Amino acid sequence: MKYKDYYKILGIDRDADQAEVKKAYRKLARKYHPDVSKVTNAEEKFKEVNEAYEALKDPEKRAAYDRVGSNWKSGQDFTPPPDWERQFDFGGGGYTSANSDHFSSFFESLFGGGPSFKQRPRQPSYSQKGQDIHAKININIEDAYLGNSKTISFQQANIDNNGHSYLKEKSINVRIPKGVVQGQTIRLRGQGNAGFGGSESGDLYLEIGFNQHRIFRTQGKNVFIDLPVTPWEAALGAKVTIPTPIGNVELSIPMNSETGQTLRMKGRGIPSKTPGDLLVKLKLSTPPAKTNEERAAYKAFSESFTFNPRSQLGV
């Protein structure tokens, strides 16, 4: 028989919640219903959608299907694991779909339809390590500088004493190590789905993301900031106070700096064995001339220079 990717059929991710499963099913059922659809293979598609929904709408069936693993591809030759029918109890079949008689051999091989599913051992009869879980956690840039702890919640598949597979909500406290960067993955051993037959649980892999910051941007270990400066600070040079994710520091602006120029503060980026840098992009900020005195100052300033910024344009 051929493996069926029910998530792909419904067009959802494997970590979609039950509300997303139901929403995707309703949309596709309307699209492919044979009574209204003009799609050439609508009836076949409609059966596929019904079968996928039957498998994923029920947490126990879904947990069992997920236990098969995510490494299978649609259309691959598939054989259920040894003694599969003894691992799960789906109420002797108990299909709820009106089209259950059209379910594939793949579906029936996993969820059955006969009374043999009512009999099962107290414990699984073979061993298999639990499936890994992949998730994402967003942190603040300050957490990357100092480290922190976060509590996260996720759904974990477990096996009870009677061999049932079920999903439960799990919360754990995660230590965010100092020096993590966006896109990095943290591995938490044994925090994934439960294993079969006393085998160890899978691992939890957390991908680090950064919350959007009002001031700072990151690229790897480097941190970027746009810094407004006055014309006289840029022309004459100055020492100014600038923020970093962990406090203010002093920055020296060289004489005759220009807008768009980037100054590098070595080692002020995200810390690590080789820390990143803080890259400061200068942006010239021109004060408005609101009073007669301010306008006079600008006029005197303009009369002191013969500078024409448009000369490079030939005008």
C-alpha positions in Angstrom: 0.0 0.0 0.0 1.0 3.6 -0.4 1.7 6.1 2.4 -0.8 9.1 2.6 0.3 12.5 3.9 -2.9 13.6 5.5 -1.4 17.0 6.5 -0.4 17.6 2.9 -3.9 16.6 1.7 -5.5 19.2 3.9 -2.8 21.8 3.2 -1.8 22.4 6.8 1.4 22.1 8.9 1.9 19.2 11.2 1.7 21.5 14.2 -1.7 22.9 13.2 -4.2 23.0 16.0 -7.6 21.3 15.8 -9.4 24.5 14.8 -7.1 24.8 11.8 -7.7 21.1 10.9 -11.5 21.7 10.9 -11.2 25.0 8.9 -9.1 23.4 6.2 -11.5 20.4 5.9 -14.5 22.6 5.5 -12.9 24.7 2.9 -11.7 21.7 0.8 -15.0 19.7 1.3 -16.9 22.7 -0.2 -14.4 22.9 -3.0 -14.5 19.2 -4.0 -18.1 18.2 -3.1 -19.3 16.2 -6.1 -22.7 17.8 -6.2 -21.2 21.3 -6.8 -17.6 21.0 -7.8 -16.6 21.4 -11.5 -13.1 20.0 -10.8 -12.4 16.9 -13.0 -11.4 14.6 -10.2 -13.6 16.2 -7.5 -15.1 12.9 -6.2 -11.6 11.4 -5.7 -10.4 14.5 -4.0 -13.5 14.7 -1.8 -12.8 11.1 -0.6 -9.2 12.0 0.2 -10.2 15.1 2.2 -12.8 13.1 4.2 -10.2 10.4 5.0 -7.6 12.9 6.0 -10.1 14.7 8.3 -11.2 11.4 9.8 -7.6 10.7 10.8 -6.7 14.1 12.1 -9.9 15.4 13.8 -9.6 12.9 16.6 -6.7 13.5 19.0 -6.1 9.8 19.6 -6.1 8.9 15.9 -3.9 11.9 15.1 -1.4 11.0 17.8 -1.2 7.5 16.4 -0.8 8.8 12.9 1.9 11.2 14.1 3.7 8.3 15.8 4.3 6.7 12.3 6.7 9.7 11.8 7.2 12.6 9.4 9.9 11.1 7.3 7.5 9.3 5.0 6.6 10.8 1.6 3.3 10.6 -0.2 3.2 7.5 -2.5 6.0 5.6 -0.7 5.4 1.9 -0.1 4.2 1.6 3.4 3.9 -1.2 6.0 2.6 -0.6 9.5 5.1 -1.2 12.3 5.0 -4.7 13.9 1.9 -5.5 16.0 0.6 -2.0 15.1 -3.1 -3.2 15.5 -2.3 -4.2 19.1 -1.0 -0.8 20.1 -4.1 1.4 19.8 -7.8 1.0 20.6 -10.0 3.0 18.3 -13.3 1.6 19.6 -13.5 -1.2 17.1 -13.4 1.1 14.1 -16.1 3.5 14.9 -15.9 5.7 11.8 -18.0 8.8 11.9 -17.7 9.9 8.3 -20.6 9.2 5.9 -18.0 8.0 3.3 -16.1 5.6 5.6 -16.7 2.7 3.2 -14.4 4.5 0.7 -11.4 4.8 3.1 -8.1 3.5 1.7 -6.2 0.4 2.7 -3.6 2.8 4.3 -6.3 4.2 6.6 -7.6 0.8 7.5 -4.1 -0.5 8.2 -3.7 2.2 10.8 -7.1 2.5 12.3 -8.7 -0.8 11.5 -12.4 -1.7 11.5 -12.6 -5.0 13.2 -13.0 -6.3 16.7 -9.3 -7.3 17.0 -8.7 -3.7 17.9 -10.5 -4.2 21.2 -7.9 -6.6 22.5 -4.4 -5.2 23.3 -1.6 -5.9 25.8 -1.1 -3.7 28.8 2.2 -2.5 27.4 3.4 -2.1 23.8 5.1 -5.2 22.5 8.0 -3.6 20.8 10.3 -0.7 21.5 10.7 2.5 19.6 12.2 5.9 20.6 9.7 8.7 20.8 9.4 11.2 17.9 11.2 14.5 18.2 9.2 17.7 18.5 10.3 20.9 16.6 9.0 24.3 17.9 9.9 28.0 17.8 10.4 30.4 20.7 10.7 34.1 20.4 12.9 36.0 22.8 14.0 39.6 23.3 17.4 40.7 22.1 18.3 41.5 25.8 17.9 37.8 26.5 20.6 37.0 24.0 23.0 39.3 25.9 22.2 38.2 29.4 20.5 34.8 29.2 17.1 34.2 30.7 14.4 31.5 31.5 11.1 31.1 29.6 8.1 28.9 30.2 6.7 27.3 27.1 3.7 25.1 26.4 3.3 22.5 23.7 1.3 19.3 22.8 3.1 16.1 23.6 2.1 12.6 22.5 2.1 10.0 25.3 1.3 6.3 25.8 -0.8 5.3 28.8 -0.6 2.0 30.7 -3.1 0.4 28.4 -1.2 1.3 25.2 -3.4 4.2 24.2 -1.7 7.1 22.5 -3.0 10.5 23.6 -2.1 14.2 23.4 -1.5 16.3 26.4 -0.5 19.9 27.1 2.9 20.2 28.6 4.7 23.2 30.1 8.4 23.4 30.8 10.9 26.0 31.9 13.6 26.6 29.2 16.9 28.2 30.0 17.9 30.6 27.3 21.7 30.6 27.2 23.7 33.8 26.9 24.9 34.4 23.3 22.1 32.7 21.3 21.4 34.1 17.8 18.3 34.2 15.7 17.8 30.9 13.9 19.9 28.9 16.4 18.3 25.6 17.6 18.4 24.5 21.3 18.0 20.8 21.9 16.2 19.6 25.1 16.9 15.9 25.5 14.0 13.7 26.4 11.3 16.5 26.2 9.8 15.2 22.9 7.0 12.6 22.4 7.0 9.5 24.6 8.6 6.3 23.3 7.1 2.8 22.9 7.7 -0.1 25.1 9.8 1.7 27.7 12.1 3.3 25.2 13.3 6.9 25.8 11.3 9.9 24.7 12.3 12.0 21.7 13.9 15.4 22.0 12.5 18.9 21.8 14.2 21.2 19.3 13.5 24.9 19.8 14.4 27.4 17.1 15.3 30.8 18.5 13.5 33.8 17.0 13.9 37.5 18.1 11.0 39.7 18.9 11.0 42.9 16.8 12.8 45.7 18.6 12.0 49.4 18.4 15.7 50.4 18.0 17.9 47.4 17.2 18.2 44.9 14.4 20.4 41.8 14.3 22.3 39.8 11.7 24.0 36.8 13.2 25.9 38.1 16.3 26.1 41.7 15.0 23.6 44.3 16.2 22.6 47.4 14.2 21.2 50.8 15.2 20.4 54.0 13.3 21.7 57.0 15.2 20.4 60.6 14.5 23.2 63.2 14.7 23.2 67.0 14.2 25.1 68.7 11.4 27.6 70.2 13.8 28.2 66.8 15.5 28.9 65.3 12.1 31.1 68.2 10.9 33.0 68.9 14.1 33.0 65.5 15.7 31.5 64.8 19.1 31.2 62.3 21.9 27.6 61.2 22.3 25.7 58.7 24.5 24.0 55.9 22.6 21.9 52.9 23.8 22.9 49.3 23.6 20.6 46.3 24.6 22.3 46.3 28.0 22.9 50.0 28.8 24.2 53.2 27.5 27.8 53.7 26.2 29.8 56.6 24.8 30.5 56.8 21.1 33.1 59.1 19.4 31.9 60.6 16.1 34.8 61.6 13.8 35.0 65.0 12.3 33.5 65.4 8.8 31.2 62.3 9.2 28.4 61.9 6.7 24.9 60.6 6.8 24.8 56.9 6.0 28.3 56.3 7.4 28.6 53.3 9.7 30.7 53.3 12.8 31.7 49.9 14.3 31.9 49.3 18.1 33.9 46.1 18.3 32.7 43.5 20.7 29.5 45.3 21.6 27.2 42.9 19.7 25.8 39.6 21.0 28.3 38.0 23.4 30.1 34.8 22.6 33.6 33.4 22.5 34.0 35.8 19.5 31.4 38.4 20.2 29.6 40.4 17.6 29.9 44.1 16.9 27.5 47.0 17.4 27.2 48.8 14.0 26.0 52.4 14.3 24.6 54.0 11.1 24.7 57.8 11.2 21.6 59.7 10.0 21.9 63.5 9.7 19.0 65.2 11.5 18.5 68.9 10.6 16.8 71.1 13.2 13.9 73.2 12.0 14.3 77.0 11.7 11.2 78.2 13.6 12.3 81.6 15.0 13.9 84.7 13.5 17.1 83.9 15.4 17.2 80.4 14.1 16.7 81.5 10.5 19.4 84.1 10.9 21.8 81.5 12.2 21.1 79.3 9.1 21.6 82.3 6.8 25.0 83.2 8.4 25.9 79.5 8.2 25.1 79.3 4.5 27.1 82.5 3.8 30.2 81.0 5.4 30.4 78.1 2.8 30.6 77.8 -0.9 29.6 74.1 -0.7 27.2 72.9 -3.4 25.9 69.3 -2.7 24.5 69.2 -6.3 27.8 69.8 -8.1 28.3 66.1 -8.6 25.0 66.2 -10.6 26.5 68.8 -13.0 24.3 71.7 -11.8 
